[in-house]
Each structure stands twice: as C-alpha cells, then as structure tokens.
Amino acid sequence: PRAFSLSLAGFIEEPERKYCFECATEEQCQEWVEALKRASYEFLRRSLIFYRNEIQKMTGKDPLEQYGISEEARFQLGTHR
C-alpha cells in the first residue's frame, strides 16, 4: 500500500522503462499517484478542451484563434479518443 510503479513505453533506447516508488505513508503514496495523473497528457488535454469551451461560452470567441491555430488543429482538440 506504500509503493507503486510507473511503466513508460516508447523510448527508443529502452522500449519499456519501469520505475518503482516507495513512500513513507499510504497517504503520501496516493498524493503522488494523483499528482502524476494530473500531469498526464490526457488530463491536460481534457483540461484544455474544457477551459477552451468555457472561454468560448463566456466571450463568444474561440480563444485559440488569436494564436493562429488552424481550424484542423482546433477540430482535433475537440475530438475525444
């Protein structure tokens, strides 16, 4: 209950990396797991989509337009995998 592991795939040098972590308490372990989830690509992607939609509702404008992000890229941000 005080340990967890993290496997990373896709590195050319090492196709499968595994890191093992041990914490002083179970609570500390859960905090680390939650922090890693919040730092994941998918979590950040969903957050971007949510806040983009909220800004668009409030202003009536797509906040990504001002940065010259193409229509195609905006469409990709809006699709859920």
C-alpha positions, 0 to 999 in steps of 0.5 A: 500500500506504500509503493507503486510503479510507473511503466513508460513505453516508447523510448527508443533506447529502452522500449519499456522503462519501469520505475518503482516508488516507495513512500513513507505513508499510504497517504503520501503514496496516493498524493503522488499517484494523483499528482502524476495523473494530473500531469498526464497528457490526457488530463491536460488535454481534457483540461484544455478542451474544457477551459477552451469551451468555457472561454468560448461560452463566456466571450463568444470567441474561440480563444485559440484563434488569436494564436493562429491555430488552424481550424484542423488543429482546433477540430482535433482538440475537440475530438475525444479518443 
